Amino acid sequence: MYKLCISISSTLLLVLGSPILIAQGDPAAGQAKAALCATCHGVDGNSELSANPKIAGQNFKYIFKQLQDYKSGARANATMSAMVAALSEQDMMDIAAWFSSQEVTLLGANLDELELGEKIYRAGVKELSVAACSACHSPTGGGQWASWFPIIEWSTPRIYIDAVESISRWRASK
């Protein structure tokens, strides 16, 4: 019985786990493939435009999933959908590997809004039914890799506003 359990477990790991273990991407190949991405996200994923997210240092799994979702139409954005239209799965893995391997650079925070932002992050806004950001993105903003929640500790205010508005629209449509 013990040998049968080991045999079944090994087979399942090989069949189900292999794509996950193999799907890593090549950062060097990703750097070359990400040239067009630099227009909005910066050469190393550190966008200087507040409307575009910094993707440097973001976890591989999250970047890869977002690229897949833009390509499939599961996530709607005309610009991003056009950018990923010709990318293969390997291209997306390589690009995700490149950006996830980069170091993020941080800009200064508006100290007048820091206290309010921290309160919303940790406790949400009950009157508006906005959950605490930390519930999904971790107390530090470092994301939760296993559950696909991205790192948000260095996002810009514009990105936060867009995200909250998008979540609100999604909830209203349900």
C-alpha positions in Angstrom: 0.0 0.0 0.0 2.8 2.4 0.9 4.6 1.8 -2.5 1.3 2.4 -4.3 0.8 5.7 -2.5 4.4 6.7 -3.3 3.9 5.7 -7.0 0.7 7.6 -7.3 2.1 10.7 -5.6 5.2 10.6 -7.8 3.1 10.3 -11.0 0.9 13.2 -10.0 3.9 15.4 -9.1 5.4 14.6 -12.5 2.3 15.2 -14.5 0.9 18.2 -12.6 4.1 19.7 -11.2 6.3 19.6 -14.3 4.7 22.6 -16.1 5.1 24.6 -13.0 8.7 23.6 -12.4 9.7 24.1 -16.0 7.8 27.4 -16.5 10.4 29.7 -15.3 11.4 31.9 -18.2 14.8 33.3 -19.1 15.5 36.8 -17.8 18.2 37.5 -20.5 15.8 36.5 -23.3 13.1 38.5 -21.6 15.2 41.7 -21.6 15.3 41.6 -25.3 11.7 40.7 -25.7 10.6 43.5 -23.3 12.0 46.4 -25.4 8.6 47.6 -26.4 7.4 47.4 -22.7 10.0 50.0 -21.8 8.0 52.7 -23.5 5.5 52.7 -20.6 7.1 50.6 -17.9 10.7 51.7 -18.1 13.7 49.7 -19.4 13.9 47.8 -16.1 10.2 48.0 -15.1 10.6 51.2 -13.1 8.0 53.4 -14.8 8.4 57.1 -14.2 4.8 57.7 -15.3 2.3 57.6 -12.5 -0.4 56.1 -14.7 1.8 53.0 -15.5 2.6 50.5 -12.8 6.2 49.7 -11.7 6.6 46.0 -12.5 10.3 45.7 -11.5 10.6 43.1 -8.7 7.0 42.1 -9.1 6.6 38.3 -8.7 7.0 36.2 -11.8 3.7 34.4 -11.4 1.7 37.6 -11.2 3.3 39.2 -14.2 2.9 36.0 -16.3 -0.7 35.7 -15.3 -1.5 39.3 -16.2 0.1 38.9 -19.6 -1.9 35.7 -20.2 -5.1 37.5 -19.1 -4.5 40.5 -21.5 -3.8 38.1 -24.3 -6.9 36.0 -23.7 -9.2 39.0 -23.1 -9.8 38.0 -19.5 -8.4 41.4 -18.5 -9.4 44.3 -20.7 -7.0 47.0 -21.7 -6.7 47.9 -25.4 -3.0 49.0 -25.2 -1.9 45.9 -23.2 -3.9 43.5 -25.4 -2.2 44.9 -28.5 1.2 44.6 -26.8 0.8 40.9 -26.0 -1.1 39.8 -29.1 1.9 38.3 -30.8 3.6 36.9 -27.7 4.0 33.2 -27.2 3.7 31.5 -23.8 7.5 31.3 -23.7 7.8 35.0 -24.6 5.5 35.9 -21.7 7.5 33.7 -19.3 10.8 35.3 -20.4 9.4 38.9 -20.0 8.0 38.0 -16.6 11.4 36.5 -15.6 13.1 39.7 -16.7 10.9 42.2 -14.9 10.7 40.0 -11.7 14.5 39.9 -11.6 14.8 43.7 -11.5 15.2 45.9 -8.5 12.5 48.5 -7.9 13.4 52.1 -7.4 11.2 54.1 -5.0 10.0 57.7 -5.3 9.2 59.9 -2.3 5.8 59.7 -0.7 3.5 62.7 -0.1 3.8 62.9 3.7 0.5 64.8 4.0 -1.4 61.7 2.7 0.8 59.0 4.2 -1.3 58.6 7.4 -4.6 58.4 5.5 -3.1 55.9 3.1 -1.8 53.7 5.9 -5.2 53.8 7.6 -7.0 52.7 4.4 -4.3 50.0 3.8 -4.6 48.5 7.2 -8.3 49.0 8.0 -10.1 49.8 4.7 -13.0 52.2 4.5 -16.1 50.7 6.1 -18.5 53.3 4.9 -17.5 52.6 1.3 -17.2 48.8 1.7 -13.5 49.0 0.9 -11.7 46.1 2.5 -8.3 46.6 4.0 -5.6 46.2 1.3 -3.4 44.3 3.7 -6.0 41.5 3.8 -4.9 40.3 0.4 -1.6 42.0 -0.3 0.0 41.2 3.2 0.7 43.6 6.0 3.8 44.8 4.3 2.4 45.2 0.8 4.8 42.4 -0.4 2.0 40.5 -2.0 1.0 36.9 -1.6 2.8 34.8 -4.3 0.8 31.7 -3.8 -2.6 33.4 -4.2 -1.7 35.7 -7.1 -1.9 39.0 -5.1 0.7 41.3 -6.4 3.3 43.4 -4.6 1.9 46.8 -4.2 4.2 48.5 -1.7 5.7 50.8 -4.3 2.7 51.5 -6.5 1.8 55.1 -7.4 -1.4 56.8 -6.1 -2.9 56.7 -9.6 -2.5 52.9 -9.7 -4.2 52.6 -6.4 -7.1 54.8 -7.5 -7.5 52.9 -10.7 -7.4 49.5 -8.9 -10.1 50.6 -6.4 -12.3 51.9 -9.1 -11.9 48.7 -11.2 -12.7 46.5 -8.2 -15.8 48.7 -7.4 -17.0 48.4 -11.0 -16.5 44.6 -10.9 -18.4 44.3 -7.6 -21.3 46.4 -9.0 -21.5 44.2 -12.0 -22.1 41.1 -9.9 
